[in-house]
Amino acid sequence: MLLAKRIQKVSASPTLAIDAKAKQLKSTGVDVINFGAGEPDFDTPDYIKEAAIEAIRKGYTKYTPASGSPELKEAVCDKLRKENGLEYATKEVIINCGAKHSIYNIFQVLINPGDEVIIPSPYWVSYPEAVKLAGGKPVILKTAEKAGFKLSASTLRRRINPKTKILVLNSPSNPTGAVYSESELRDIMEVAVAKKIFVLSDEIYEYLVYDGIKHVSPAAVIPEAKKWTLLVNGVSKSYAMTGWRIGYTAGPAEIISAISNLQSHSTSNPTSIAMKAAYAALTQPQQMLPQMVKAFEERRNYMVEKLNAMPGVTCRKPEGAFYVFPNVEGALGKVYRGKTISTCMQLADYLLDVAQVAVVPGDGFGIENYLRISYATSMENIQKGLERMAAALAEGVVPKGKK
């Protein structure tokens, strides 16, 4: 079978691959602690479920406009106005089949062959692949842990060229948990506006911030920023609705109209029932969210403390999302059970095979010598998994002749 060249350039998601391997082992009876999952372990709140059930009972099971239901678009506009200080009309908003779909659509309607998209690394694994599928070129800009894994405006300015079309920003970040401050975003948006490049702002972890830190949208930091920003968000992470597949995009009306045309020929409307549920999520009191954020913060604190006590591991405290991104360089190059482990991919395999702990190697996020570990699981699992991980890493022996 001869596959299209575009799909041959795309790599499988390492996060989903690890998750699948862990679930396969678990299905055979192995007690696997899965730190690879990118979804809250909390259940979808009952009031959201009831809204979906009510929609079914009332027969809200037919097509809606391809761009999403008018009431949900109104709810998104209201949310952006009240919480983000941004004024959007419904023609500037589209509902998509999850935030990943939002991102895919943006690249499809904006990128021409050869256009470049700047992606700071570490990055979410799907950004470069979606750029490739649109015929664009991902330009990876590495960020440093000592800089909080954040891109500076000066670095951005130096790397923009006539082919640059889009900058991707993800704050709070997957996988690092980094959160850009308002001043950092202002500096970046001043460069983007001056150079006339779009900023795809992935804000899916918006509510999951800690230590009193506030999320700020790049679209709101300077007057001209909004018309150069494609704001992406959704209900998956903040409302424990990953399987419902509802995301949204807000941006210039011309671009939103083009996405609507694309969507009308690909997916048509997002699921009508899920949109009713998302409407309830956005418009009713958010009773679960503070409890979920508090639990995540407690888990984060515990996990960072325990990781920093492990041999060869250092871990900065993330400001948002529900991942830690420990540096495991000190654990590499050692011999574990007679085998030298030199890469974070090999280390991840070792931890799964020996400790029955699933973590995601940093390679998939564009950086070596790191692991992504999700704390979107119970404290019991976190305690058990970290104990196993510490014991497995303690087996590492420095080869003779090396210090």
C-alpha positions as CSV (number, residue, x, y, z in Angstrom):
1,M,0.0,0.0,0.0
2,L,1.3,3.4,-1.0
3,L,0.5,6.0,1.6
4,A,0.3,9.8,1.0
5,K,3.6,11.6,1.6
6,R,2.0,13.9,4.1
7,I,1.1,11.1,6.5
8,Q,4.5,9.4,6.1
9,K,6.1,12.5,7.6
10,V,4.0,12.3,10.8
11,S,5.2,10.5,13.9
12,A,2.9,8.6,16.3
13,S,2.1,10.4,19.6
14,P,4.6,9.1,22.2
15,T,2.2,10.0,25.0
16,L,-0.6,7.9,23.5
17,A,1.9,5.1,22.8
18,I,3.1,5.0,26.4
19,D,-0.5,5.1,27.6
20,A,-1.4,2.2,25.3
21,K,1.5,0.1,26.5
22,A,0.7,0.8,30.1
23,K,-3.0,-0.1,29.6
24,Q,-2.0,-3.3,27.7
25,L,0.1,-4.4,30.7
26,K,-2.6,-3.5,33.1
27,S,-5.1,-5.6,31.1
28,T,-2.9,-8.7,31.7
29,G,-3.0,-8.2,35.5
30,V,0.2,-6.1,36.0
31,D,-0.2,-3.4,38.6
32,V,0.9,-0.4,36.5
33,I,1.0,3.1,37.9
34,N,0.3,5.3,34.9
35,F,2.0,8.7,35.1
36,G,1.6,9.2,31.3
37,A,-2.1,10.2,31.2
38,G,-2.9,13.8,30.1
39,E,-6.4,13.9,31.6
40,P,-7.8,14.6,35.0
41,D,-8.7,11.6,37.1
42,F,-11.8,13.4,38.4
43,D,-15.2,12.5,37.0
44,T,-17.2,14.9,34.9
45,P,-19.4,16.9,37.3
46,D,-23.0,15.6,37.6
47,Y,-24.6,18.9,36.4
48,I,-22.7,18.6,33.1
49,K,-23.8,15.0,32.7
50,E,-27.4,15.9,33.4
51,A,-27.3,18.6,30.8
52,A,-26.3,16.0,28.2
53,I,-28.9,13.5,29.4
54,E,-31.6,16.3,29.2
55,A,-30.4,17.1,25.6
56,I,-30.9,13.5,24.6
57,R,-34.4,13.3,26.2
58,K,-35.4,16.5,24.4
59,G,-34.2,15.3,21.1
60,Y,-31.2,17.6,20.7
61,T,-29.6,15.0,18.6
62,K,-29.6,16.6,15.1
63,Y,-27.2,18.7,13.1
64,T,-26.3,22.2,14.3
65,P,-24.5,24.8,12.2
66,A,-21.0,23.5,11.3
67,S,-19.4,26.2,13.4
68,G,-21.2,25.0,16.5
69,S,-24.4,25.9,18.3
70,P,-25.2,29.7,18.6
71,E,-25.8,29.4,22.4
72,L,-22.4,27.8,23.0
73,K,-20.7,30.5,21.0
74,E,-22.5,33.1,23.0
75,A,-21.4,31.4,26.2
76,V,-17.8,31.4,25.0
77,C,-18.0,35.1,24.1
78,D,-19.4,35.8,27.6
79,K,-16.6,33.8,29.2
80,L,-13.9,35.6,27.3
81,R,-15.4,39.0,28.1
82,K,-15.8,38.3,31.9
83,E,-12.7,36.3,32.6
84,N,-10.2,37.5,30.0
85,G,-11.2,41.0,29.3
86,L,-11.7,40.2,25.6
87,E,-14.6,41.3,23.4
88,Y,-15.5,38.8,20.7
89,A,-18.6,38.6,18.5
90,T,-20.0,35.2,17.7
91,K,-18.7,35.4,14.1
92,E,-15.2,35.5,15.7
93,V,-15.7,32.2,17.5
94,I,-16.0,28.6,16.3
95,I,-16.7,25.4,18.3
96,N,-14.4,22.5,17.4
97,C,-14.1,18.8,18.1
98,G,-11.6,19.4,20.9
99,A,-8.7,21.9,21.2
100,K,-6.5,19.6,19.1
101,H,-9.0,19.9,16.3
102,S,-8.9,23.7,16.8
103,I,-5.1,23.7,16.4
104,Y,-5.2,21.5,13.3
105,N,-7.8,23.7,11.7
106,I,-5.8,26.9,12.3
107,F,-2.7,25.4,10.6
108,Q,-4.8,24.1,7.7
109,V,-6.3,27.5,6.9
110,L,-3.2,29.7,7.5
111,I,-0.2,27.7,6.3
112,N,1.0,27.6,2.7
113,P,3.8,25.1,1.7
114,G,7.1,26.4,3.0
115,D,5.6,28.7,5.7
116,E,7.4,28.4,9.0
117,V,5.8,28.0,12.4
118,I,7.9,28.8,15.5
119,I,7.4,26.3,18.3
120,P,9.3,26.7,21.6
121,S,10.5,23.4,23.0
122,P,9.7,21.5,25.1
123,Y,6.4,21.4,23.2
124,W,3.2,19.4,23.1
125,V,3.8,16.5,20.8
126,S,1.1,17.3,18.3
127,Y,2.2,20.8,17.3
128,P,5.0,19.9,14.9
129,E,3.0,17.1,13.3
130,A,0.0,19.3,12.7
131,V,2.3,21.9,11.0
132,K,3.7,19.1,8.7
133,L,0.2,18.0,7.8
134,A,-0.5,21.5,6.6
135,G,2.6,21.6,4.5
136,G,4.5,23.9,6.8
137,K,7.9,23.7,8.4
138,P,8.1,23.5,12.2
139,V,11.0,25.7,13.5
140,I,11.9,24.5,17.0
141,L,13.3,27.1,19.4
142,K,14.8,25.4,22.5
143,T,14.2,27.0,25.9
144,A,16.2,26.5,29.0
145,E,15.2,25.1,32.4
146,K,17.0,28.0,34.0
147,A,14.8,30.4,32.1
148,G,11.7,28.6,33.3
149,F,11.3,26.8,29.9
150,K,10.0,30.1,28.4
151,L,10.8,31.8,25.1
152,S,12.1,35.4,25.4
153,A,11.0,38.2,23.1
154,S,14.6,38.9,22.1
155,T,15.1,35.3,20.9
156,L,11.8,35.4,19.0
157,R,12.8,38.6,17.3
158,R,16.1,37.1,16.1
159,R,14.5,34.0,14.7
160,I,11.6,35.6,12.7
161,N,12.2,35.7,9.0
162,P,10.0,36.4,5.9
163,K,8.8,32.8,5.9
164,T,7.6,33.0,9.5
165,K,3.8,32.8,9.7
166,I,2.8,31.7,13.2
167,L,4.3,31.5,16.7
168,V,2.8,28.8,19.0
169,L,2.5,29.7,22.7
170,N,1.2,27.3,25.3
171,S,0.7,28.8,28.8
172,P,0.2,27.0,31.1
173,S,2.5,24.5,29.3
174,N,2.3,20.9,28.5
175,P,4.8,19.3,29.4
176,T,6.7,21.8,31.6
177,G,3.9,23.5,33.5
178,A,5.5,26.9,32.7
179,V,3.2,30.0,32.9
180,Y,4.1,33.2,31.1
181,S,3.7,36.4,33.1
182,E,1.8,39.4,31.7
183,S,5.0,41.4,31.1
184,E,6.6,38.4,29.3
185,L,3.6,38.1,27.1
186,R,3.5,41.8,26.4
187,D,7.1,41.8,25.2
188,I,6.4,38.8,22.9
189,M,3.2,40.3,21.5
190,E,4.9,43.6,20.7
191,V,7.4,41.6,18.6
192,A,4.6,39.5,16.9
193,V,2.5,42.6,16.1
194,A,5.5,44.5,14.8
195,K,6.6,41.6,12.6
196,K,3.0,40.8,11.6
197,I,3.0,37.1,12.6
198,F,0.1,35.2,14.1
199,V,0.2,33.8,17.6
200,L,-1.6,30.5,18.3
201,S,-2.3,30.7,22.0
202,D,-3.1,27.3,23.4
203,E,-4.9,28.1,26.7
204,I,-6.4,24.7,27.5
205,Y,-4.9,24.6,31.0
206,E,-6.0,28.1,31.8
207,Y,-7.6,27.4,35.2
208,L,-4.9,25.0,36.4
209,V,-2.5,27.5,37.9
210,Y,-1.0,27.5,41.4
211,D,0.6,29.7,44.1
212,G,-1.6,32.6,43.4
213,I,-0.4,32.9,39.8
214,K,-2.8,34.4,37.3
215,H,-3.3,33.2,33.7
216,V,-3.2,36.0,31.1
217,S,-4.2,35.6,27.5
218,P,-1.7,37.1,24.9
219,A,-4.7,38.6,23.1
220,A,-5.3,40.9,26.0
221,V,-1.9,42.4,26.7
222,I,-1.6,45.2,24.1
223,P,-4.3,46.8,22.0
224,E,-3.2,45.3,18.7
225,A,-2.6,41.8,20.0
226,K,-6.1,40.5,19.6
227,K,-6.2,40.7,15.8
228,W,-3.0,38.7,15.6
229,T,-4.0,36.0,18.1
230,L,-5.8,32.8,17.5
231,L,-7.0,31.8,21.0
232,V,-7.6,28.1,21.6
233,N,-9.3,26.7,24.6
234,G,-11.9,24.1,25.6
235,V,-13.6,22.1,28.4
236,S,-11.4,19.0,28.4
237,K,-8.9,19.7,31.2
238,S,-10.7,22.1,33.5
239,Y,-14.0,20.3,33.6
240,A,-12.7,16.7,33.3
241,M,-14.4,16.4,29.9
242,T,-11.6,14.9,27.8
243,G,-13.9,12.4,26.1
244,W,-16.6,14.9,25.2
245,R,-14.3,16.6,22.6
246,I,-15.3,20.2,22.7
247,G,-12.8,23.0,22.0
248,Y,-13.1,26.4,20.6
249,T,-11.2,29.1,18.7
250,A,-11.5,32.8,18.9
251,G,-9.9,35.1,16.4
252,P,-10.3,37.4,13.4
253,A,-13.7,36.9,11.6
254,E,-12.1,36.1,8.2
255,I,-10.0,33.3,9.7
256,I,-12.9,31.9,11.7
257,S,-15.0,31.9,8.6
258,A,-12.3,29.9,6.7
259,I,-12.2,27.4,9.6
260,S,-15.9,27.1,9.5
261,N,-15.7,26.3,5.7
262,L,-13.1,23.7,6.4
263,Q,-15.0,22.2,9.2
264,S,-18.2,22.0,7.1
265,H,-16.4,19.7,4.7
266,S,-14.5,17.6,7.3
267,T,-16.2,17.0,10.6
268,S,-19.4,19.1,10.3
269,N,-20.6,20.3,13.7
270,P,-19.2,19.0,17.0
271,T,-21.5,16.6,18.7
272,S,-24.7,18.4,19.6
273,I,-25.1,16.6,22.9
274,A,-21.6,17.4,24.0
275,M,-22.1,21.1,23.1
276,K,-25.1,21.1,25.5
277,A,-22.9,19.7,28.2
278,A,-20.2,22.3,27.4
279,Y,-22.7,25.1,27.6
280,A,-23.6,23.9,31.2
281,A,-19.9,23.8,32.1
282,L,-19.3,27.4,31.0
283,T,-22.5,28.9,32.3
284,Q,-23.2,27.2,35.7
285,P,-21.2,27.7,38.9
286,Q,-17.9,26.0,38.8
287,Q,-18.2,24.0,42.0
288,M,-15.6,21.3,41.3
289,L,-12.8,23.5,39.9
290,P,-11.4,24.9,43.1
291,Q,-11.4,21.4,44.7
292,M,-9.6,20.0,41.7
293,V,-7.0,22.8,41.6
294,K,-6.3,22.3,45.3
295,A,-5.8,18.6,44.9
296,F,-3.5,19.1,42.0
297,E,-1.4,21.6,43.9
298,E,-1.0,19.2,46.8
299,R,0.0,16.4,44.5
300,R,2.4,18.7,42.7
301,N,4.1,19.7,45.9
302,Y,4.5,16.1,47.1
303,M,5.8,14.9,43.7
304,V,8.4,17.6,43.4
305,E,9.7,17.0,46.9
306,K,10.0,13.2,46.3
307,L,11.6,13.5,42.8
308,N,14.3,15.9,44.1
309,A,15.2,13.3,46.7
310,M,15.8,10.6,44.0
311,P,19.4,9.8,42.8
312,G,20.2,11.6,39.6
313,V,17.0,13.6,39.5
314,T,16.2,17.3,39.8
315,C,12.8,18.8,39.4
316,R,11.6,22.5,39.2
317,K,8.2,23.3,40.6
318,P,5.8,23.9,37.7
319,E,3.4,26.9,37.9
320,G,0.5,25.3,36.1
321,A,-1.1,22.3,34.3
322,F,-0.8,18.9,35.9
323,Y,2.7,17.7,34.9
324,V,6.2,17.8,36.4
325,F,9.2,17.7,34.0
326,P,12.1,16.4,36.0
327,N,15.7,16.5,34.6
328,V,17.1,12.9,34.8
329,E,20.5,13.5,33.2
330,G,22.1,12.4,36.5
331,A,20.4,9.0,36.3
332,L,21.6,8.3,32.7
333,G,24.9,6.6,31.8
334,K,24.5,4.2,34.7
335,V,24.2,0.5,34.7
336,Y,20.8,-0.9,35.8
337,R,20.5,-4.7,36.1
338,G,23.5,-5.2,33.9
339,K,22.4,-2.8,31.2
340,T,23.7,0.7,30.5
341,I,20.9,3.2,30.1
342,S,21.9,6.3,28.1
343,T,18.7,7.9,27.0
344,C,15.4,9.0,28.7
345,M,13.6,6.7,26.3
346,Q,15.6,3.7,27.6
347,L,15.0,5.0,31.2
348,A,11.2,5.2,30.6
349,D,11.2,1.6,29.3
350,Y,13.3,0.5,32.3
351,L,10.8,2.1,34.7
352,L,7.9,0.5,33.1
353,D,9.4,-3.0,32.9
354,V,11.1,-3.0,36.3
355,A,9.0,-0.7,38.5
356,Q,5.7,-0.9,36.5
357,V,5.6,2.9,36.4
358,A,4.7,4.6,33.1
359,V,6.3,7.9,32.3
360,V,6.8,9.8,29.0
361,P,10.3,10.4,27.7
362,G,11.3,14.0,26.9
363,D,12.3,13.2,23.3
364,G,8.7,13.4,22.2
365,F,8.5,16.9,23.5
366,G,11.6,18.0,21.7
367,I,14.2,17.7,24.5
368,E,16.4,15.0,25.8
369,N,17.2,14.0,29.4
370,Y,13.8,14.8,30.8
371,L,10.6,12.8,31.7
372,R,7.1,14.0,31.8
373,I,5.2,12.8,34.8
374,S,1.5,13.5,35.2
375,Y,0.0,14.1,38.7
376,A,-3.5,13.7,37.3
377,T,-3.9,10.6,39.4
378,S,-4.7,9.8,43.0
379,M,-2.3,10.6,45.8
380,E,-2.3,6.9,46.6
381,N,-1.0,6.1,43.1
382,I,1.5,8.9,43.3
383,Q,3.0,7.7,46.6
384,K,3.2,4.1,45.3
385,G,4.6,5.0,41.9
386,L,7.3,7.3,43.3
387,E,8.4,4.7,45.8
388,R,8.8,2.2,43.0
389,M,10.6,4.7,40.9
390,A,13.0,5.7,43.7
391,A,13.8,2.0,44.3
392,A,14.4,1.4,40.6
393,L,16.7,4.4,40.2
394,A,18.6,3.4,43.3
395,E,19.8,0.3,41.5
396,G,21.9,2.5,39.1
397,V,25.6,1.9,39.2
398,V,28.2,4.2,37.8
399,P,30.4,2.2,35.3
400,K,34.0,1.6,36.3
401,G,36.3,4.3,35.2
402,K,33.6,7.0,35.3
403,K,32.9,9.4,38.1
